Amino acid sequence: MAGTREPSLDAPSKKDTRTRNPGDRPAEERRAVLRPSEESHRALLLGLLVLCVSGAAGQLDNENAVIGVFLESGMVQGRRLVSEDLIKSVVSETKASMTQGSLDATFLPMLDPESLPEEMSAVMTLASCDATHLAAPAVAQMGKLHLAVTGAGCPRLPYGTAVTLPLAGGSSDVYQLFTDLRNRNTLTWTDIVIIHDQSVEKSLVGDIVNTLAVPSRTRSETSITLIDLAAIETSSMRLGTLFMELGTRPGEPKTRQYLVMVYKDEVVPIQDLARSMGLFGSKNQWLFVTPDTHALKYDMGSYLVNMKDGDNMAFVYNMSDMNPTVDCMNGFDCTIDLVLRLYGSELSAALEEELQLYYQISEEEWAEVKPSTAERSTTVADKIKMKLVESESCFKCTRWGLQAGEVKSQDRFELLNVATWQPLTGLELKDDLFPHVTGGFRRRVIPVTSVHYPPWQIFMKDKIGRVVAYKGLMFEVLDELASRLNFTYVVMTPPDGKWGTKDSSGNWNGMIKMVQDKQVLLGIAAFTVSDDRLKVVNFTSTIDRQPYTFMIARPKELSRVVLFMEPFANDTWICIAVMVFIMGPILFLINRSSPYYTYYELYDGKGLFKLQNCSWYVFGAILQQGGTQLPLSNSGRMVVGFWWIFVLVVVTTYSGNLVAFLTFPQIENPVNNLEDLVKSKDSMTWGYLGGTVLEEYFKTAEEPKFAKVGEDAENHEALDDSLFYRIREEDHAYLEWKTNLLFLMKEQFLRTDRCDYSLGKEEFYHEFVAPTVPKDSPYVDLFNAEIKKMQTGGLIQKWKQDYWPKKDKCSSTAYGGGDASRTVSLSDMQGSFFLLFIGFCLAAFIISCECLFSKREKSEPGTPSSTGTMVKPFMA
């Protein structure tokens, strides 16, 4: 009807104009009213979610991945169409199973990385090794994932964006194994002797030789010697001679590596033969390859029976299934199928991780942190490699193991699992192939022997006498060896406390016996290198060169009361006194007799015309005090002039010598050499520490003076206070290394603050000092190399400065002479004070005489009194 308005949705109904709360409605009515609103909200949220997801998906680069596939004709071998159909089928199935992103494949007519489309995120190549490595750098530079399926023996690509899948199965697996060992820098040999039999085909041996001979960044060239045990020329009759020639020759490197590829039953005979020829030891490395072991029998423990301390022995053994009951899936069809499926699944997983990160940050932050093409390729490649390790789809019958012999102690050896190898994943390294070459002793605890012998070996003890630390030069060397060669040590002292001497029956004692019996691996002490010891033990490189001398009591200093008299000898003093006494009268006579004074009428009877005045003038001149009057005659002047020259020479000489005697008092030792010692045998005794090589020297000496010293010498059991008392109080001499004697002097000076000892000037029996090892120790060359590094690096010289005694007032005068650092003390100047006192006494005596003489003169008649003295006027 015209003019009628439709009721508003907001207006109340005319039938019910009452206002009601929704809560007043029945429950069914309320649900009916609310249901349309809930559905609307759900639809809105779903729409927003779709928009967010589609917006986020649009922010992920290359989500729709395209993989370029290149099939080289030589690899597919007429199966190109079959291979392409396989790839298409696998890509289609993979795409359907991806939860994020998609995957498509396109086939490349040629392998030209520069022509790859920008949107292509990955490349799969089925090509030869040369073609693969030729294209790999460009693909890696573009940041694209490279799935490289190639032939056996091809080095794996060294790029994080690449996954290399060599088709190594059957007999070619050992070829790929050595390729991986070489390119992982696990087998870095440069001088190789390859010994093989028929267990490895000759063609594979040639391939292995070529692989080992390829230079790299760490090695320029490799020397390879090839020995075929199956050849006629290497029959059993000539095998021993051939092995004898395998040792190093003069001018060749001391280290050599041996690669033995033989049947498992031939390993032990070769070990025995090599051991008898001295080809084992720390200088050489032996790698045994046993291709005829299998999954049910590959225990290498039986080959450790021939292992000895210091050997470097490793094993590569076959763990493949020789009689498989299932298909091993060694072809490239399985490899292509596996790698494509892994690529799709891991790409989808990587995209999901990126999407989760995208939801957590803002658009601006995502623009900064989103992965680049290369980063995503690296992530996917790492995921694929992890999955390949877990996969058992392809090459499931092929597996190799690597073990190494590890030395736990001198007579305990264990097998160390180094790695496992499979064709698709390559080496799964767990440790080093030769652990003792790269890791030294591998934290092994080695026993060493030593004794307290400062400053070389110092046993630091606590209050109750327990050894808590080891110091000294030799232990500094040992600690440095332990740090460089990766070992710890325990110190064992000899039961008898001796260094090591040989008795009449030829048996040794002390530390030498412990080393000889191999109770310890190293004798860490300042051993003297001698011919007798070299017959039973060996020595490392020398640490130092030490001479012998002897220590005696320091002579007592003489009284210094008359020190001012020391510059001149007695006869010199007598001559000077006589000259002073007679020079006065001489001057008087010459001056008085000169006609000069008569001619000029200058004689007045005073001054130098009196004998008394001339004598005092001469005495004053000798004390550098000139008189007020001088002779006028030329003859008198000549006498005075030459007297002053004489005075100048005498006084200057006396002053210089007096300063020297005050500052550098001379101490002369009564015994300075062995001849003096032998001559003093009636008043002196001497001895040395028993059980040392010095005892052997004197016993076997041919020179008379050494033989005489050894005949009358005493053997001291230890360095104790009684020995020092004998040296100090009983005229006893102690023979020892010069450095040790200086250390003992320093030690005694710190205890007593006195210089009680001196050293002889003669040095004899210069000895080389070095640690000792067992006669056939495999580690002597290893120790020598490190000790030489310490020598050239200045470490040993630095340690000597740390432990050798510093110079002091005792050591500076140990051989006699004066102390350059000495200051003049009161005892040095006491003679001057006594002389001054004598002068005072003489002056007092003279003044007393003068007083007595004056009184006597006054008491005589006719003597003028003091009041009657006539004063004469001054006349110009």
C-alpha positions in Angstrom: 0.0 0.0 0.0 1.2 3.4 -0.9 2.6 5.3 2.1 3.2 2.2 4.1 7.0 1.7 5.5 8.4 -1.6 6.0 9.1 -2.3 9.6 12.7 -1.6 10.7 14.9 -4.5 11.8 15.7 -2.4 14.8 12.0 -1.6 15.7 10.0 -3.9 18.0 7.2 -6.0 16.6 3.7 -4.5 16.8 2.4 -7.7 18.1 4.7 -7.5 21.1 5.8 -4.1 22.1 7.3 -5.3 25.4 11.0 -5.2 25.9 12.6 -8.5 26.8 16.1 -9.6 27.7 17.5 -12.3 25.6 18.0 -14.3 28.8 14.2 -14.4 29.2 14.0 -16.4 25.9 13.8 -20.2 25.9 17.2 -22.0 25.4 16.2 -23.3 22.0 15.4 -19.8 20.8 18.6 -18.5 22.2 20.6 -21.2 20.3 18.7 -20.4 17.2 19.6 -16.7 17.5 23.3 -17.3 18.3 24.1 -20.1 15.7 24.2 -17.8 12.6 26.6 -15.4 14.4 29.1 -18.2 15.3 29.2 -19.5 11.8 29.9 -16.1 10.5 32.9 -15.7 12.9 34.3 -19.0 11.9 34.0 -18.2 8.2 35.8 -14.9 8.9 38.7 -16.5 10.8 39.1 -19.2 8.1 39.2 -16.5 5.4 41.8 -14.6 7.3 43.9 -17.7 7.8 43.8 -18.5 4.1 44.9 -14.9 3.3 47.7 -15.1 5.8 48.9 -18.5 4.5 48.7 -17.4 0.9 50.5 -14.1 1.8 53.3 -16.0 3.6 53.6 -18.5 0.8 54.1 -15.7 -1.6 57.1 -14.6 0.5 59.1 -17.9 0.2 61.5 -17.7 -2.7 61.6 -20.6 -5.2 58.9 -22.5 -3.3 58.0 -24.2 -6.6 61.3 -25.8 -7.2 62.6 -26.9 -10.6 65.4 -29.4 -10.8 67.5 -29.6 -14.0 68.7 -33.1 -14.9 71.6 -33.8 -17.1 72.2 -37.4 -18.3 75.5 -38.1 -19.9 75.4 -40.8 -22.6 78.3 -42.6 -21.3 76.6 -43.1 -17.9 73.1 -44.1 -19.0 74.5 -46.5 -21.6 71.6 -46.5 -24.0 69.0 -46.3 -21.3 68.3 -42.6 -21.6 64.5 -43.0 -22.2 64.1 -45.4 -19.4 66.1 -43.1 -17.1 64.0 -40.1 -18.1 60.8 -42.0 -17.5 62.1 -43.1 -14.1 63.0 -39.5 -13.2 59.6 -38.2 -14.3 57.8 -40.8 -12.3 59.8 -40.2 -9.1 59.5 -36.4 -9.4 55.7 -36.8 -9.9 55.3 -39.0 -6.8 57.6 -36.8 -4.8 55.7 -33.7 -5.7 52.4 -35.3 -4.6 53.9 -36.2 -1.2 55.3 -32.8 -0.4 53.5 -30.9 2.3 55.0 -27.6 1.3 56.1 -26.4 -2.1 56.3 -28.4 -5.3 58.9 -30.0 -7.5 59.2 -30.2 -11.3 62.0 -31.6 -13.4 63.4 -30.4 -16.7 66.1 -32.2 -18.8 69.2 -30.3 -19.9 70.6 -31.1 -23.3 74.1 -30.0 -22.2 75.8 -29.3 -18.9 76.4 -25.6 -19.1 75.9 -23.9 -15.7 75.9 -20.4 -17.2 72.7 -21.2 -19.2 70.8 -22.5 -16.2 67.5 -20.6 -15.7 67.3 -18.4 -12.6 64.3 -20.2 -11.2 66.0 -23.5 -11.3 66.9 -24.3 -7.7 68.8 -27.6 -8.1 70.8 -29.6 -10.7 71.2 -33.4 -10.8 74.0 -34.7 -13.0 74.6 -38.2 -14.0 78.0 -37.7 -15.6 81.6 -38.8 -15.5 84.0 -37.6 -12.8 85.7 -35.1 -15.1 82.5 -33.6 -16.3 81.1 -33.4 -12.8 84.1 -31.6 -11.4 84.2 -29.3 -14.4 80.7 -28.0 -13.8 80.6 -28.1 -10.0 82.4 -24.8 -9.3 80.0 -22.8 -11.4 76.9 -24.5 -9.9 78.2 -23.9 -6.4 78.9 -20.2 -7.2 75.3 -19.8 -8.3 74.2 -21.3 -4.9 72.2 -24.1 -6.5 72.0 -27.6 -5.0 74.1 -30.1 -7.0 73.1 -33.8 -6.8 76.1 -35.4 -8.5 75.7 -39.1 -9.5 79.1 -40.2 -10.9 81.4 -43.2 -11.3 83.6 -45.0 -8.8 86.8 -43.4 -7.7 85.6 -39.9 -8.2 86.5 -37.5 -5.4 83.5 -36.1 -3.6 82.7 -32.4 -4.3 84.1 -30.1 -1.7 81.1 -27.7 -1.6 78.4 -27.4 1.0 75.7 -27.2 -1.6 76.8 -30.5 -3.3 75.9 -34.1 -2.6 78.2 -36.6 -4.4 76.9 -40.1 -5.0 79.5 -42.4 -6.6 78.3 -45.6 -8.1 80.8 -47.8 -6.3 79.8 -51.3 -5.8 81.3 -54.8 -6.0 85.1 -54.8 -6.6 85.3 -51.0 -7.2 84.3 -50.1 -3.6 87.9 -50.3 -2.3 88.9 -47.9 -5.1 86.3 -45.4 -3.9 87.3 -46.0 -0.3 90.9 -45.0 -0.9 89.7 -42.0 -2.9 87.7 -40.8 0.1 90.6 -41.5 2.5 92.9 -39.4 0.4 90.6 -36.5 -0.2 89.5 -36.3 3.5 93.2 -35.9 4.4 92.9 -39.1 6.5 95.7 -40.8 4.5 98.3 -38.1 4.0 101.2 -40.4 3.0 104.1 -39.2 0.8 106.4 -42.2 0.7 104.4 -45.4 0.3 105.3 -49.0 -0.2 102.3 -50.9 -1.6 102.4 -54.7 -1.0 99.6 -56.7 -2.6 98.6 -60.1 -3.7 95.8 -61.5 -5.8 93.1 -60.4 -3.3 92.9 -57.1 -5.3 92.6 -57.0 -9.1 95.6 -55.5 -10.8 93.5 -52.9 -12.5 92.2 -51.7 -9.1 95.7 -51.6 -7.8 96.6 -49.3 -10.7 93.6 -47.1 -9.9 94.6 -47.0 -6.2 98.2 -46.1 -7.2 96.9 -43.2 -9.4 94.7 -42.0 -6.6 97.5 -42.0 -4.1 99.8 -40.2 -6.5 97.6 -37.3 -7.2 99.1 -34.1 -5.6 97.0 -31.9 -3.4 97.4 -28.7 -1.4 99.1 -30.5 1.5 101.4 -32.7 -0.6 103.3 -31.9 -3.7 104.3 -35.4 -4.8 104.2 -38.9 -3.6 106.8 -41.7 -3.9 105.3 -45.1 -4.4 107.0 -48.5 -4.4 104.9 -51.4 -5.7 105.5 -55.0 -4.7 103.3 -57.8 -6.1 103.6 -60.9 -3.9 102.0 -63.0 -6.6 104.8 -62.3 -9.1 107.5 -64.8 -9.8 110.2 -62.3 -8.9 108.9 -62.1 -5.3 108.9 -65.7 -4.4 109.3 -66.8 -0.9 113.0 -67.3 -1.3 113.5 -63.6 -2.2 110.9 -62.2 0.1 113.2 -61.8 3.1 115.8 -60.0 1.0 113.2 -57.8 -0.5 111.8 -56.7 2.9 115.4 -56.1 4.0 115.7 -53.5 1.2 112.5 -51.7 2.3 114.2 -50.0 5.2 115.3 -46.3 4.9 118.7 -45.6 3.4 121.0 -42.7 4.2 119.6 -39.5 2.8 116.1 -40.8 2.7 113.3 -39.7 5.1 113.3 -41.7 8.3 109.5 -42.2 8.1 107.9 -44.6 5.7 104.4 -45.8 5.1 103.4 -49.4 4.1 100.1 -50.3 2.5 99.4 -54.0 2.6 96.5 -55.4 0.6 96.5 -59.2 1.0 94.3 -62.1 2.0 93.6 -62.1 5.7 95.6 -65.2 6.3 98.7 -63.5 5.0 98.7 -60.6 7.4 100.4 -62.4 10.3 103.3 -63.8 8.2 104.0 -60.3 6.8 103.9 -58.8 10.3 106.4 -61.4 11.5 108.7 -60.8 8.6 108.5 -57.0 8.9 109.2 -57.2 12.6 112.3 -59.3 12.1 113.5 -56.7 9.6 113.0 -53.8 12.0 110.3 -52.2 9.8 107.9 -51.5 12.7 108.2 -48.7 15.2 107.1 -45.1 15.7 108.8 -44.0 12.5 106.7 -46.2 10.2 103.0 -46.7 9.6 101.4 -49.9 8.5 97.9 -50.1 6.9 96.6 -53.6 6.4 93.6 -54.1 3.9 91.8 -57.4 3.9 89.3 -57.6 1.1 88.3 -61.2 1.8 86.7 -60.6 5.2 83.0 -60.3 5.2 80.0 -59.4 7.4 80.2 -62.5 9.5 83.9 -62.6 10.1 86.0 -59.4 10.3 87.6 -59.4 13.7 91.0 -57.7 13.6 91.9 -58.4 17.2 94.0 -61.4 16.3 96.4 -59.1 14.4 97.3 -57.2 17.6 99.3 -60.1 18.9 102.3 -58.9 17.0 101.9 -55.3 18.0 104.5 -53.7 20.3 104.8 -50.4 22.1 105.4 -47.6 19.6 103.9 -49.4 16.6 101.5 -47.5 14.2 99.1 -50.2 12.9 95.7 -49.8 11.2 93.3 -52.0 9.4 90.7 -51.6 6.6 88.5 -54.6 6.5 85.5 -55.6 4.4 82.2 -56.0 6.2 80.1 -56.5 3.0 77.6 -59.3 2.6 79.3 -61.8 0.4 76.3 -64.0 -0.1 73.3 -61.7 0.0 69.8 -63.1 0.1 68.2 -59.9 -1.1 68.9 -57.5 -3.9 71.7 -55.2 -3.0 70.3 -52.4 -5.2 73.7 -51.3 -6.5 72.6 -49.7 -9.7 72.0 -46.0 -10.5 68.3 -46.5 -10.8 68.1 -47.0 -7.0 70.4 -44.1 -6.5 68.4 -41.7 -8.7 65.1 -42.8 -7.1 66.6 -42.3 -3.6 68.2 -39.0 -4.1 65.2 -37.4 -5.8 62.8 -38.5 -3.1 65.1 -37.3 -0.4 65.4 -33.9 -2.2 61.7 -33.5 -2.3 61.1 -34.4 1.3 64.0 -32.4 2.7 63.1 -29.4 0.5 59.5 -29.6 1.9 60.9 -29.8 5.4 63.2 -26.8 4.9 60.3 -24.7 3.5 58.1 -25.6 6.5 60.9 -24.4 8.9 61.2 -21.2 6.9 57.4 -20.7 7.1 57.4 -21.2 10.9 60.1 -18.6 11.2 58.2 -16.2 8.9 55.1 -16.4 11.2 57.3 -15.4 14.2 58.8 -12.2 12.9 57.8 -9.1 11.0 58.0 -8.5 7.3 61.0 -6.2 7.7 62.8 -8.8 9.9 62.0 -11.5 7.4 63.5 -9.5 4.6 66.7 -9.4 6.5 66.9 -13.0 7.8 65.3 -15.1 5.0 67.8 -17.6 3.6 69.4 -17.1 0.3 69.5 -19.6 -2.5 72.9 -20.9 -1.4 71.9 -21.1 2.3 68.7 -23.1 1.5 70.7 -25.4 -0.8 73.3 -26.0 2.0 70.5 -26.8 4.5 68.8 -29.2 2.1 72.2 -30.8 1.2 73.0 -31.4 4.9 69.6 -32.9 5.5 70.0 -35.2 2.5 73.4 -36.4 3.8 71.9 -37.1 7.2 69.2 -39.2 5.6 71.6 -41.1 3.4 73.4 -42.3 6.6 70.1 -43.7 7.9 68.9 -45.1 4.6 69.4 -48.7 3.7 67.7 -48.5 0.3 70.8 -48.6 -2.0 74.2 -50.4 -1.8 72.9 -52.1 1.3 75.3 -55.0 0.9 78.5 -52.9 0.8 80.2 -51.8 4.0 83.8 -51.4 5.1 85.3 -50.7 8.5 88.5 -49.0 9.7 90.2 -49.7 13.0 93.5 -48.7 14.5 95.7 -50.3 17.1 95.9 -48.1 20.2 98.7 -48.4 22.8 97.3 -48.2 26.3 100.4 -49.3 28.1 103.7 -51.0 27.3 102.0 -54.4 27.1 98.3 -53.6 26.5 96.8 -52.8 23.1 93.2 -52.2 22.0 91.4 -51.8 18.7 90.1 -48.3 18.2 87.1 -47.9 15.9 88.2 -45.2 13.4 85.4 -45.1 10.8 82.9 -46.9 8.7 82.5 -46.5 5.0 79.6 -46.9 2.6 79.4 -45.9 -1.1 76.8 -43.2 -0.8 77.8 -41.6 2.5 81.6 -42.2 2.3 83.6 -42.1 5.5 82.0 -41.6 8.9 85.1 -40.7 10.8 85.2 -41.2 14.5 88.9 -40.9 15.1 92.3 -40.7 13.4 93.5 -43.5 11.2 96.9 -43.5 13.0 96.0 -42.0 16.4 99.5 -42.0 17.8 100.9 -40.1 14.7 98.4 -37.3 15.1 97.6 -37.5 18.8 100.9 -38.6 20.3 100.5 -40.8 23.4 96.7 -39.9 23.6 96.8 -39.0 27.3 98.5 -42.2 28.2 100.1 -42.4 31.7 103.8 -43.3 31.3 106.1 -44.3 34.1 109.4 -42.4 34.5 112.1 -42.6 37.1 114.0 -39.8 38.8 115.7 -38.7 42.0 116.0 -35.5 43.9 119.0 -33.7 42.5 118.7 -29.9 42.4 118.8 -27.8 40.3 118.2 -30.5 37.7 115.4 -32.4 39.5 113.7 -30.9 42.5 111.2 -32.9 44.6 108.9 -30.4 46.3 107.7 -31.8 49.7 105.0 -30.7 52.2 105.5 -30.4 55.9 105.1 -34.2 56.5 107.6 -35.1 53.8 105.3 -36.1 51.0 106.3 -35.1 47.4 103.7 -32.7 46.1 105.3 -31.3 43.0 108.3 -31.8 40.7 110.5 -28.9 39.6 113.9 -28.4 38.0 115.3 -28.2 34.5 114.7 -31.9 33.7 111.0 -31.8 34.8 110.5 -28.6 32.7 111.7 -30.6 29.7 109.4 -33.5 30.7 106.4 -31.2 31.2 107.0 -29.7 27.7 107.3 -33.2 26.2 104.1 -34.2 27.9 102.3 -31.2 26.5 103.5 -31.7 23.0 103.2 -35.5 22.9 100.0 -35.6 24.8 100.8 -37.8 27.8 100.9 -37.7 31.6 103.4 -39.3 33.8 104.0 -40.9 37.2 107.4 -40.7 38.9 109.0 -43.8 40.3 112.2 -43.5 42.4 114.8 -46.4 42.4 114.6 -48.6 45.5 118.3 -48.0 46.3 118.2 -44.3 45.5 121.1 -44.6 43.1 121.7 -43.3 39.6 123.1 -46.5 38.3 126.6 -48.1 38.4 127.8 -51.5 37.3 129.1 -53.9 39.9 131.9 -56.5 39.5 129.5 -59.0 38.0 128.3 -56.6 35.3 124.9 -55.9 36.8 123.5 -52.4 37.0 121.6 -50.8 39.9 119.6 -47.6 40.4 117.7 -45.8 37.7 119.8 -47.4 35.0 118.6 -50.8 35.9 114.9 -49.6 35.9 115.3 -48.3 32.4 117.2 -51.3 31.3 114.5 -53.7 32.6 111.8 -51.4 31.0 110.1 -50.8 34.3 109.9 -47.2 33.1 109.6 -45.6 29.7 111.9 -42.7 30.4 114.6 -41.8 32.9 114.1 -38.1 33.5 117.3 -37.1 35.2 120.6 -35.4 34.4 122.3 -38.6 33.3 125.9 -38.5 32.1 126.2 -40.1 28.6 128.9 -42.7 29.0 130.1 -45.7 26.9 129.2 -48.2 29.6 125.7 -46.9 29.9 125.2 -46.9 26.2 125.7 -50.6 26.2 122.5 -51.2 28.2 120.4 -48.1 27.6 119.9 -45.3 25.1 119.9 -41.5 25.5 118.0 -38.7 24.0 119.5 -35.5 22.5 121.7 -33.8 25.0 120.3 -31.1 27.3 123.5 -29.5 28.4 127.3 -29.9 28.8 128.7 -29.9 32.3 132.3 -29.9 33.7 133.4 -31.3 37.1 135.3 -29.3 39.8 135.5 -29.5 43.6 134.3 -27.5 46.5 136.5 -26.7 49.5 136.3 -24.4 52.6 136.8 -20.7 51.8 140.0 -19.4 53.3 139.6 -17.2 56.3 140.1 -13.5 55.6 143.2 -12.0 57.3 142.9 -9.2 59.8 142.3 -5.9 58.2 143.8 -3.7 60.9 146.9 -3.0 58.9 145.0 -2.9 55.5 146.5 0.5 54.8 149.9 -1.2 54.7 148.8 -3.8 52.1 149.3 -1.7 48.9 153.1 -1.9 49.3 155.3 -4.8 50.2 157.5 -4.5 53.3 160.7 -3.8 51.5 158.9 -1.0 49.6 157.8 0.5 52.8 161.4 0.3 54.2 162.8 1.9 51.1 160.3 4.8 51.3 161.0 5.3 55.0 164.8 5.4 54.3 164.3 7.9 51.5 162.2 10.2 53.7 164.8 9.9 56.5 167.9 10.7 54.3 166.2 13.2 51.9 166.1 15.9 54.6 169.8 15.9 55.3 170.6 15.7 51.5 168.4 18.7 50.9 170.1 20.5 53.8 173.6 19.8 52.6 173.0 20.8 49.0 171.1 23.9 49.9 173.6 24.9 52.6 176.7 24.3 50.4 175.4 26.2 47.4 177.6 29.3 46.6 174.5 31.0 45.3 173.5 32.3 48.7 177.1 33.6 49.5 177.4 35.3 46.2 174.1 37.2 46.6 174.5 37.5 50.4 171.2 35.7 51.1 172.3 33.3 53.8 170.4 34.1 57.0 170.6 30.7 58.8 166.9 30.3 58.8 164.4 28.3 56.7 165.9 25.5 54.6 169.3 26.4 56.0 168.3 24.4 59.1 168.4 20.6 59.1 165.2 20.4 61.1 163.2 22.5 58.5 164.6 20.4 55.6 163.5 17.2 57.2 160.0 18.5 57.9 159.7 19.8 54.4 160.5 16.4 53.0 158.1 14.7 55.3 155.3 17.2 54.4 156.0 16.6 50.7 155.5 12.9 51.1 152.1 13.7 52.5 151.4 16.1 49.6 151.8 19.2 51.8 154.3 21.6 50.4 156.4 24.0 52.6 156.2 27.8 52.6 159.8 28.2 51.5 161.6 26.8 48.5 165.3 26.8 47.7 166.6 29.7 45.6 169.6 27.9 44.2 169.2 25.8 41.1 170.8 22.8 42.8 168.3 22.9 45.6 165.4 23.4 43.3 166.5 20.4 41.3 166.5 18.2 44.4 163.1 19.4 45.4 161.6 18.9 42.0 162.7 15.3 41.6 161.6 14.6 45.1 158.2 15.8 44.2 158.1 13.6 41.1 159.0 10.7 43.4 156.3 11.7 45.8 153.7 11.9 43.0 154.5 8.4 41.7 154.5 6.9 45.2 151.3 8.6 46.4 149.4 7.8 43.2 150.4 4.2 43.2 149.5 3.9 46.9 146.1 5.5 46.5 145.1 3.3 43.6 146.2 0.1 45.3 144.6 1.2 48.5 141.2 1.6 46.8 141.6 -1.8 45.2 142.4 -3.4 48.5 139.5 -1.8 50.2 136.9 -2.6 47.6 138.3 -5.9 46.2 139.9 -7.8 49.0 141.9 -10.7 47.5 141.2 -14.2 48.7 143.5 -16.9 47.4 142.4 -20.5 47.7 145.2 -22.9 48.8 143.9 -25.6 46.4 143.0 -24.7 42.8 143.4 -27.9 40.8 143.7 -31.7 41.1 147.5 -31.5 41.4 147.2 -29.2 44.4 144.6 -31.6 45.8 146.9 -34.7 45.4 149.8 -32.7 47.0 147.6 -31.9 50.0 146.6 -35.5 50.7 148.3 -35.5 54.0 146.2 -32.6 55.2 143.1 -32.9 53.1 140.5 -35.6 52.1 138.1 -35.7 49.2 135.1 -37.6 47.9 132.2 -37.7 45.6 128.6 -39.0 45.5 128.5 -42.8 45.2 126.7 -44.5 42.4 127.4 -41.9 39.8 129.4 -42.1 36.6 132.2 -40.1 38.2 133.1 -43.1 40.3 133.5 -45.1 37.1 135.7 -42.4 35.6 138.2 -42.4 38.4 138.2 -46.2 38.7 139.1 -46.6 35.1 141.3 -43.5 34.7 144.7 -43.9 33.1 146.2 -40.5 33.7 148.1 -40.5 37.0 146.5 -37.6 38.7 142.9 -38.9 38.0 143.9 -42.4 39.1 145.4 -41.0 42.4 142.3 -39.0 43.1 140.1 -42.0 42.5 142.3 -44.2 44.7 142.1 -41.9 47.8 138.5 -40.7 47.2 135.6 -41.4 49.5 132.0 -42.4 48.4 129.3 -40.3 50.0 125.9 -41.7 50.4 124.0 -38.5 50.4 124.4 -34.7 50.6 123.7 -33.9 54.3 124.8 -31.5 57.0 127.6 -33.7 58.1 129.2 -33.5 54.7 129.0 -29.7 54.7 130.5 -29.7 58.2 133.5 -31.7 57.0 134.0 -29.4 54.1 133.8 -26.4 56.3 135.8 -27.5 59.3 137.9 -30.6 58.4 139.6 -29.6 55.1 137.5 -31.9 52.9 136.9 -31.4 49.2 133.7 -32.5 47.4 133.8 -33.3 43.7 130.7 -32.7 41.6 129.3 -30.8 38.6 130.2 -27.1 38.6 126.5 -26.1 38.4 125.5 -28.3 41.3 128.3 -27.0 43.5 127.2 -23.4 42.7 123.7 -24.4 43.7 124.9 -25.9 47.0 126.9 -22.8 47.7 123.8 -20.7 47.1 121.7 -23.0 49.3 124.1 -22.8 52.2 124.5 -19.0 51.8 120.7 -18.6 52.1 120.8 -20.8 55.3 123.7 -19.2 57.1 124.2 -15.8 55.4 127.9 -16.6 55.2 130.3 -17.5 52.4 132.0 -20.6 53.7 132.9 -22.4 50.5 135.1 -21.9 47.4 135.5 -23.8 44.1 138.6 -25.0 42.4 139.7 -23.3 39.2 140.3 -26.5 37.3 137.4 -28.0 35.3 137.7 -31.6 34.2 135.6 -34.4 32.7 133.2 -32.4 30.6 130.1 -34.5 30.2 127.0 -34.4 28.1 123.7 -34.5 30.0 120.6 -36.2 28.7 117.6 -38.3 29.8 117.7 -42.0 29.2 115.4 -44.5 27.5 115.4 -48.2 27.0 117.9 -49.6 24.5 115.3 -50.4 21.8 112.8 -47.6 22.7 110.6 -46.7 19.7 110.2 -43.2 21.0 113.8 -41.9 21.1 113.5 -40.2 17.7 110.2 -38.7 18.8 111.8 -37.3 22.0 114.8 -36.1 20.1 112.8 -34.1 17.6 110.9 -32.3 20.4 114.1 -31.7 22.5 115.8 -30.1 19.4 112.8 -27.8 19.0 113.2 -26.8 22.6 116.9 -26.1 22.1 116.5 -24.0 19.0 113.5 -22.2 20.5 115.5 -21.1 23.5 113.4 -22.9 26.0 116.2 -24.8 27.7 118.3 -21.7 27.9 115.4 -19.9 29.6 114.9 -22.7 32.1 118.6 -22.7 32.9 118.3 -19.0 33.8 115.3 -19.8 36.0 116.9 -22.7 37.9 120.6 -21.9 37.9 121.8 -20.0 41.0 121.9 -16.3 40.6 125.2 -14.5 41.2 125.9 -13.2 44.7 128.8 -12.2 46.8 129.7 -15.8 47.4 129.6 -17.0 43.8 131.5 -14.0 42.5 134.5 -14.8 44.7 134.1 -18.6 44.6 137.4 -19.0 42.8 139.3 -16.4 44.9 139.8 -12.8 44.0 137.7 -9.9 45.1 134.0 -9.1 45.3 133.1 -6.5 42.7 130.0 -5.6 44.6 131.7 -5.1 48.0 131.4 -1.9 50.0 134.0 -0.5 52.4 133.1 -1.4 56.0 134.3 -0.3 59.4 136.6 -3.4 59.6 138.3 -2.2 56.5 139.0 1.3 58.0 139.9 0.3 61.5 143.6 0.5 60.8 143.2 4.2 59.9 141.6 4.9 63.2 144.4 3.0 65.0 146.9 5.1 63.1 145.1 8.3 64.0 145.2 7.2 67.7 148.9 6.6 67.5 149.3 10.1 66.1 147.4 11.5 69.0 149.5 9.6 71.4 152.8 10.8 69.8 151.5 14.4 69.8 150.7 14.0 73.5 154.1 12.6 74.2 155.9 15.4 72.3 153.9 18.2 74.0 154.7 16.7 77.3 158.4 16.7 76.4 158.0 20.3 75.2 156.4 21.4 78.5 159.2 19.7 80.5 161.8 21.3 78.4 160.2 24.8 78.8 160.1 24.5 82.6 163.7 23.5 82.7 164.7 26.5 80.6 162.7 28.9 82.8 164.3 27.5 86.0 167.9 28.2 84.8 169.4 31.7 85.7 169.8 34.2 82.9 166.7 33.0 81.1 164.6 36.0 80.0 161.1 36.1 81.5 157.9 36.5 79.5 157.6 40.0 80.7 161.0 40.9 79.5 160.5 40.0 75.9 161.5 42.8 73.5 159.0 43.8 70.9 160.6 44.7 67.6 159.0 47.3 65.4 157.6 46.3 62.0 159.8 47.3 59.2 158.8 47.3 55.6 
